[in-house]
Structure formats: structure tokens, C-alpha cells
Amino acid sequence: MTSFRGRQSGKHARTWDDRDRRSMLLNIGFGVTIVAALLLLVIAFAASWYDDNLAPAGSVNGQTITKDEYNRQLAINNFRIDYAQRRIRTLLTAGRIRADDAQALQQTYAEIDRLETTPRADVRYTDYEDLYPWLLLPAAVALALELLLRRGPLLEFAS
């Protein structure tokens, strides 16, 4: 038969001493902090990219358009308008139409209005300053210091 005896208090076996355990726990805590900082950076980058590209800019006939789609369509419309204005200037310069002819001028403006089919909305741009470098640099320095203290030339100074 086996008997169950309790261990004597004050004498308990440890597989590692207090210093190794403390070092391991600090390393785990440091690693968790680095992973959390990197996760925050990834989340901030994803939110910034989404806001710059995929956020809804408006609704046209009940269909939502993104900022990228809006900017693409705006560039196409601006090109069309600029092309029409250059064409009109070319025709005026070549003498095919005269600016003092009211009807020709009216047709010119009608042509511009026909090409400009979408209403132009104000586009607001906001400059954001990325703050992640302020967190990235100290994290990299702390990681390098931790690696140097663990197995590098600074090991003898840390003990």
C-alpha cells in the first residue's frame, strides 16, 4: 500500500532558480508587449488604408461609391472637360467659330454642359501624420537591447 504524505513546508523542489524564472517571465512579458505593439500598428495601418481608399464617399442612385471610385470618375470628368475646353480654344484660334457670335458661344457652353454630366462635390483632403515611428523605434531598441543582454557582449554587465 502506498501512503500519501504531504511535503514538508519550506522544502520544495524547483526546476529552475528564481533568477532564471524572473528572466523567463520578463522575456515573455517583453514578447507580449512587442506583439501587442505590432498588432496595434497593423490595425492602425489597416484603418488608415481603409479610410483613404474604401470608405464610402457618397451615394449615387442608392449605390454607395468609394473614395477611389469617386476620384477615378472625377479624373475622367476633368479630362473630358479639359479636352472640350482645349477643343473650343483651338476652334476659336483657327477661326472656325467666333467669340462675338452669340449663338456659337451659346453652343460652346451647351457643349461644355453636355460633357459635364456629374455634379461636382467638394472634396476635402485631410493630412494625417503617422505616429507609429514613435512606437516602432523604441520597440526596436528594446528588442535589440534584450537580445544583447540575453546572449551578447553585455551579458557580463547585466549580471
Backbone as JSON, one array per atom type, in Angstrom:
{
  "sequence": "MTSFRGRQSGKHARTWDDRDRRSMLLNIGFGVTIVAALLLLVIAFAASWYDDNLAPAGSVNGQTITKDEYNRQLAINNFRIDYAQRRIRTLLTAGRIRADDAQALQQTYAEIDRLETTPRADVRYTDYEDLYPWLLLPAAVALALELLLRRGPLLEFAS",
  "N": [[0.83, -1.18, 0.0], [0.32, 2.18, -0.7], [1.22, 5.19, 0.77], [0.03, 8.47, 1.26], [1.87, 11.19, 1.62], [2.29, 14.42, 2.77], [4.29, 17.1, 1.53], [7.1, 18.44, 3.18], [6.84, 21.61, 4.61], [8.51, 24.43, 3.32], [10.51, 23.06, 2.08], [10.71, 22.62, -1.07], [10.9, 21.35, -4.27], [12.49, 22.87, -7.02], [12.62, 23.46, -10.47], [14.08, 25.36, -11.7], [16.07, 28.17, -10.77], [15.3, 31.23, -8.95], [16.25, 33.45, -10.38], [16.46, 32.63, -13.09], [13.8, 32.07, -13.59], [12.63, 34.59, -13.25], [13.88, 35.98, -15.34], [12.87, 34.56, -17.54], [10.11, 35.14, -17.33], [10.18, 37.91, -17.65], [11.1, 38.04, -20.29], [8.98, 36.8, -21.63], [6.94, 38.64, -21.04], [7.99, 40.89, -22.32], [8.0, 39.99, -24.96], [5.22, 39.66, -25.38], [4.46, 42.34, -25.17], [5.77, 43.43, -27.42], [4.45, 42.03, -29.47], [1.85, 42.99, -29.06], [2.24, 45.73, -29.63], [2.98, 45.58, -32.35], [0.62, 44.51, -33.37], [-1.14, 46.63, -32.86], [-0.01, 48.52, -34.61], [-0.5, 47.3, -37.09], [-3.3, 47.3, -37.1], [-3.78, 50.07, -37.03], [-2.62, 50.83, -39.48], [-4.26, 49.39, -41.27], [-6.77, 50.56, -40.76], [-6.25, 53.21, -41.54], [-5.63, 52.85, -44.27], [-8.05, 51.82, -45.19], [-9.74, 54.01, -44.71], [-8.62, 55.85, -46.47], [-9.04, 54.68, -48.97], [-11.26, 52.8, -49.28], [-13.44, 53.74, -47.9], [-16.83, 54.89, -47.77], [-17.73, 57.42, -50.06], [-19.91, 58.67, -50.99], [-23.32, 58.48, -52.18], [-24.86, 57.31, -55.05], [-27.72, 57.25, -56.81], [-28.74, 55.44, -54.93], [-26.68, 53.64, -54.72], [-23.69, 52.98, -53.13], [-20.61, 54.66, -53.39], [-17.07, 54.36, -53.4], [-14.18, 56.16, -52.12], [-12.02, 55.83, -53.86], [-13.33, 55.1, -56.27], [-14.79, 57.42, -56.67], [-12.75, 59.37, -56.98], [-11.52, 58.35, -59.28], [-13.59, 58.61, -61.2], [-13.91, 61.36, -61.08], [-11.45, 62.22, -62.1], [-11.67, 61.31, -64.73], [-13.88, 62.83, -65.63], [-12.82, 65.43, -65.33], [-10.8, 65.3, -67.24], [-12.32, 65.06, -69.58], [-13.69, 67.51, -69.59], [-11.55, 69.34, -69.71], [-10.52, 68.58, -72.19], [-12.63, 69.3, -73.87], [-12.65, 72.08, -73.47], [-10.1, 72.76, -74.48], [-10.47, 72.02, -77.12], [-12.43, 73.84, -77.9], [-11.01, 76.24, -77.58], [-9.09, 75.8, -79.53], [-10.69, 75.77, -81.84], [-11.64, 78.39, -81.75], [-9.23, 79.78, -82.05], [-8.46, 78.87, -84.58], [-10.33, 80.09, -86.1], [-12.73, 79.0, -86.82], [-14.98, 79.24, -85.27], [-16.51, 82.14, -83.89], [-16.0, 84.29, -81.13], [-17.59, 86.46, -80.73], [-19.92, 85.87, -81.88], [-22.99, 85.22, -80.76], [-24.64, 83.01, -80.81], [-22.91, 80.9, -81.47], [-21.22, 80.97, -79.28], [-23.07, 80.32, -77.33], [-23.68, 77.71, -78.1], [-21.22, 76.58, -77.63], [-21.01, 76.74, -74.84], [-23.16, 75.09, -74.22], [-22.21, 72.68, -75.19], [-20.1, 72.22, -73.4], [-21.6, 71.98, -71.04], [-23.03, 69.68, -71.7], [-21.02, 67.75, -71.72], [-20.19, 67.78, -69.11], [-21.57, 65.95, -66.98], [-21.87, 65.03, -64.39], [-22.53, 66.22, -61.13], [-20.29, 68.29, -59.36], [-18.79, 67.72, -56.34], [-17.57, 69.06, -53.27], [-14.35, 68.14, -52.45], [-12.71, 67.06, -49.72], [-9.6, 67.07, -48.28], [-7.56, 65.57, -45.88], [-4.7, 65.88, -44.05], [-2.85, 63.45, -42.52], [-0.73, 62.66, -39.87], [1.49, 60.13, -39.46], [1.99, 58.29, -36.56], [3.2, 56.0, -35.81], [6.05, 55.61, -36.1], [7.12, 56.63, -33.78], [6.56, 54.72, -31.88], [7.66, 52.47, -32.98], [10.47, 52.75, -33.16], [11.41, 52.87, -30.36], [10.56, 50.27, -29.65], [12.1, 48.65, -31.32], [14.67, 49.3, -30.39], [14.45, 48.4, -27.74], [14.08, 45.68, -28.24], [16.54, 45.01, -29.46], [18.28, 45.6, -27.34], [17.39, 43.73, -25.48], [18.09, 41.34, -26.78], [20.87, 41.66, -26.86], [21.43, 41.66, -24.14], [20.67, 39.11, -23.46], [22.27, 37.21, -24.93], [24.52, 38.5, -25.76], [27.42, 40.69, -25.87], [26.95, 42.28, -23.68], [26.17, 40.72, -21.6], [27.75, 40.06, -19.36], [27.75, 42.49, -17.99], [25.17, 42.79, -17.15], [24.73, 40.97, -15.18]],
  "CA": [[0.0, 0.0, 0.0], [1.05, 3.44, -0.74], [0.68, 6.22, 1.65], [0.17, 9.82, 0.73], [2.44, 12.09, 2.61], [2.47, 15.78, 2.32], [5.66, 17.57, 1.54], [7.43, 19.31, 4.29], [6.8, 23.01, 4.2], [9.83, 25.04, 3.28], [11.37, 22.3, 1.19], [10.01, 22.24, -2.3], [11.86, 21.24, -5.37], [12.29, 23.77, -8.15], [13.41, 23.05, -11.62], [14.98, 26.46, -12.02], [16.19, 29.09, -9.64], [14.48, 32.43, -9.05], [16.77, 34.37, -11.4], [16.06, 32.13, -14.41], [12.35, 32.24, -13.71], [12.38, 36.03, -13.44], [14.34, 36.31, -16.69], [11.92, 33.99, -18.48], [8.87, 35.9, -17.25], [10.42, 39.21, -18.28], [11.16, 37.83, -21.73], [7.61, 36.56, -22.1], [6.24, 39.92, -20.98], [8.52, 41.74, -23.38], [7.49, 39.46, -26.23], [3.79, 40.01, -25.46], [4.4, 43.78, -25.43], [6.16, 43.63, -28.82], [3.36, 41.53, -30.31], [0.73, 43.94, -28.93], [2.59, 46.95, -30.37], [2.88, 45.28, -33.77], [-0.8, 44.36, -33.68], [-1.69, 47.98, -32.91], [0.47, 49.14, -35.85], [-1.22, 46.7, -38.21], [-4.67, 47.8, -37.03], [-3.76, 51.49, -37.42], [-2.37, 50.88, -40.91], [-5.45, 48.92, -41.98], [-7.82, 51.58, -40.63], [-5.85, 54.36, -42.36], [-5.77, 52.48, -45.67], [-9.49, 51.71, -45.47], [-10.29, 55.36, -44.74], [-8.13, 56.54, -47.66], [-9.4, 54.03, -50.23], [-12.51, 52.06, -49.38], [-14.54, 54.35, -47.14], [-17.84, 55.44, -48.66], [-17.6, 58.85, -50.32], [-21.24, 59.19, -51.27], [-24.27, 57.53, -52.71], [-25.41, 57.72, -56.34], [-28.89, 56.42, -57.13], [-28.84, 54.39, -53.92], [-25.49, 52.79, -54.72], [-22.59, 53.64, -52.45], [-19.34, 54.67, -54.11], [-15.92, 54.55, -52.52], [-13.34, 57.32, -52.44], [-11.26, 55.5, -55.06], [-14.22, 55.21, -57.43], [-15.12, 58.84, -56.86], [-11.57, 60.05, -57.52], [-11.33, 57.87, -60.65], [-14.6, 59.24, -62.03], [-13.61, 62.79, -61.1], [-10.33, 62.41, -63.03], [-12.2, 61.14, -66.09], [-14.7, 64.01, -65.95], [-11.93, 66.57, -65.5], [-10.15, 65.15, -68.53], [-13.3, 65.36, -70.63], [-13.95, 68.96, -69.59], [-10.34, 69.99, -70.22], [-10.43, 68.31, -73.62], [-13.64, 70.13, -74.55], [-12.2, 73.46, -73.43], [-9.0, 72.9, -75.43], [-11.05, 71.94, -78.47], [-13.11, 75.12, -78.16], [-9.96, 77.23, -77.8], [-8.5, 75.52, -80.84], [-11.63, 76.23, -82.87], [-11.62, 79.86, -81.71], [-7.96, 80.22, -82.61], [-8.44, 78.56, -86.0], [-11.3, 80.93, -86.77], [-13.93, 78.26, -87.22], [-16.07, 79.89, -84.55], [-16.15, 83.46, -83.4], [-16.49, 84.51, -79.78], [-18.61, 87.5, -80.7], [-21.17, 85.3, -82.37], [-23.68, 84.81, -79.54], [-25.17, 81.66, -80.95], [-21.77, 79.98, -81.42], [-20.8, 80.94, -77.88], [-24.1, 79.58, -76.59], [-23.49, 76.29, -78.43], [-20.0, 76.18, -76.96], [-21.34, 76.49, -73.43], [-24.04, 73.93, -74.19], [-21.35, 71.51, -75.36], [-19.42, 72.03, -72.11], [-22.59, 71.46, -70.08], [-23.37, 68.32, -72.07], [-19.93, 66.88, -71.31], [-20.11, 67.75, -67.65], [-22.85, 65.37, -66.59], [-21.96, 64.75, -62.96], [-22.3, 67.4, -60.29], [-19.02, 68.25, -58.63], [-18.9, 67.95, -54.9], [-16.32, 69.47, -52.65], [-13.52, 67.06, -51.95], [-11.89, 67.54, -48.6], [-8.43, 66.24, -48.01], [-7.03, 65.76, -44.55], [-3.35, 65.34, -43.9], [-2.63, 62.73, -41.28], [0.66, 62.39, -39.55], [1.64, 58.8, -38.89], [2.7, 58.34, -35.29], [3.78, 54.71, -35.47], [7.5, 55.57, -35.91], [7.46, 56.94, -32.38], [6.48, 53.47, -31.13], [8.47, 51.45, -33.63], [11.87, 52.93, -32.81], [11.7, 52.34, -29.02], [10.37, 48.82, -29.62], [13.28, 48.04, -31.95], [15.79, 49.49, -29.46], [14.25, 47.49, -26.62], [14.33, 44.32, -28.71], [17.98, 44.85, -29.64], [18.87, 45.57, -26.0], [17.06, 42.45, -24.86], [18.91, 40.32, -27.41], [22.25, 41.85, -26.41], [21.55, 41.24, -22.74], [20.46, 37.68, -23.33], [23.4, 36.42, -25.4], [25.54, 39.33, -26.38], [28.59, 41.12, -25.1], [26.53, 42.96, -22.45], [25.7, 39.72, -20.64], [28.52, 40.15, -18.13], [27.4, 43.72, -17.27], [23.81, 42.68, -16.62], [24.66, 40.06, -14.03]],
  "C": [[0.87, 1.24, 0.0], [0.4, 4.42, 0.2], [0.94, 7.58, 1.0], [0.68, 10.71, 1.83], [2.58, 13.46, 2.0], [3.93, 16.16, 2.36], [5.9, 18.44, 2.75], [7.41, 20.75, 3.81], [8.22, 23.58, 4.26], [10.79, 24.29, 2.38], [10.53, 21.89, -0.02], [11.02, 22.3, -3.44], [11.49, 22.22, -6.48], [13.18, 23.3, -9.29], [14.35, 24.15, -12.06], [15.06, 27.4, -10.83], [15.4, 30.36, -9.94], [14.95, 33.37, -10.17], [16.38, 33.93, -12.81], [14.57, 32.3, -14.63], [11.99, 33.69, -13.97], [12.76, 36.46, -14.85], [13.35, 35.78, -17.73], [10.61, 34.79, -18.49], [9.02, 37.29, -17.86], [10.47, 39.09, -19.8], [9.78, 37.58, -22.32], [6.82, 37.86, -22.1], [6.7, 40.87, -22.06], [8.01, 41.29, -24.73], [6.02, 39.79, -26.44], [3.63, 41.5, -25.78], [4.75, 44.08, -26.89], [5.03, 43.19, -29.74], [2.16, 42.48, -30.25], [1.01, 45.23, -29.69], [2.5, 46.72, -31.87], [1.44, 45.12, -34.21], [-1.48, 45.72, -33.77], [-1.26, 48.7, -34.2], [-0.28, 48.59, -37.06], [-2.66, 47.21, -38.24], [-4.73, 49.26, -37.47], [-3.52, 51.63, -38.92], [-3.6, 50.47, -41.7], [-6.58, 49.95, -41.92], [-7.51, 52.8, -41.49], [-6.03, 54.05, -43.84], [-7.23, 52.39, -46.06], [-10.1, 53.1, -45.61], [-9.84, 56.1, -46.0], [-8.69, 55.96, -48.95], [-10.82, 53.48, -50.29], [-13.68, 52.66, -48.61], [-15.55, 54.94, -48.11], [-17.68, 56.96, -48.8], [-18.96, 59.47, -50.57], [-22.12, 58.09, -51.81], [-24.85, 58.11, -53.99], [-26.51, 56.74, -56.7], [-29.02, 55.23, -56.18], [-27.66, 53.45, -53.86], [-24.33, 53.56, -54.11], [-21.32, 53.54, -53.3], [-18.21, 54.96, -53.13], [-15.13, 55.78, -52.95], [-12.51, 57.06, -53.69], [-12.11, 55.64, -56.31], [-14.55, 56.66, -57.72], [-13.94, 59.59, -57.49], [-11.3, 59.63, -58.97], [-12.32, 58.55, -61.6], [-14.36, 60.75, -62.15], [-12.46, 63.08, -62.08], [-10.8, 62.27, -64.47], [-13.02, 62.35, -66.51], [-13.83, 65.25, -66.16], [-11.2, 66.51, -66.84], [-11.1, 65.52, -69.67], [-13.56, 66.87, -70.73], [-12.74, 69.71, -70.14], [-10.19, 69.79, -71.73], [-11.41, 69.18, -74.4], [-13.19, 71.6, -74.57], [-11.03, 73.7, -74.38], [-9.5, 72.87, -76.87], [-11.72, 73.26, -78.84], [-12.06, 76.21, -78.4], [-9.29, 77.05, -79.15], [-9.4, 76.01, -81.97], [-11.69, 77.76, -82.91], [-10.35, 80.4, -82.38], [-7.9, 79.99, -84.12], [-9.44, 79.41, -86.79], [-12.54, 80.21, -87.23], [-15.17, 78.77, -86.5], [-15.57, 81.24, -84.07], [-16.78, 83.67, -82.03], [-17.57, 85.57, -79.75], [-19.93, 87.01, -81.26], [-21.88, 84.67, -81.17], [-24.17, 83.37, -79.65], [-24.04, 80.62, -80.88], [-21.26, 79.85, -79.98], [-21.78, 80.15, -77.04], [-23.96, 78.09, -76.86], [-22.23, 75.74, -77.73], [-20.27, 75.86, -75.49], [-22.27, 75.29, -73.28], [-23.23, 72.65, -74.33], [-20.59, 71.2, -74.06], [-20.39, 71.45, -71.09], [-22.98, 70.02, -70.4], [-22.28, 67.34, -71.61], [-19.81, 66.76, -69.8], [-21.45, 67.28, -67.1], [-22.97, 65.15, -65.08], [-21.74, 66.03, -62.17], [-21.0, 67.23, -59.52], [-19.28, 68.58, -57.18], [-17.55, 68.39, -54.38], [-15.59, 68.24, -52.12], [-12.63, 67.64, -50.87], [-10.77, 66.55, -48.35], [-7.91, 66.59, -46.62], [-5.65, 65.13, -44.5], [-3.24, 64.7, -42.52], [-1.14, 62.53, -41.09], [0.74, 61.03, -38.87], [2.5, 58.88, -37.63], [3.37, 57.01, -34.94], [5.3, 54.71, -35.37], [7.93, 55.87, -34.48], [7.39, 55.68, -31.52], [7.42, 52.41, -31.69], [9.94, 51.55, -33.22], [12.17, 52.45, -31.38], [11.53, 50.83, -28.92], [11.58, 48.12, -30.22], [14.51, 48.16, -31.04], [15.68, 48.53, -28.28], [14.51, 46.05, -27.03], [15.83, 44.06, -28.88], [18.69, 44.77, -28.29], [18.61, 44.24, -25.32], [17.91, 41.33, -25.46], [20.38, 40.44, -26.99], [22.44, 41.39, -24.97], [21.41, 39.73, -22.58], [21.69, 36.89, -23.76], [24.54, 37.24, -25.96], [26.66, 39.72, -25.44], [28.21, 41.85, -23.79], [26.09, 42.01, -21.36], [26.45, 39.83, -19.31], [28.21, 41.41, -17.33], [26.03, 43.61, -16.6], [23.77, 41.81, -15.37], [25.29, 40.63, -12.79]]
}
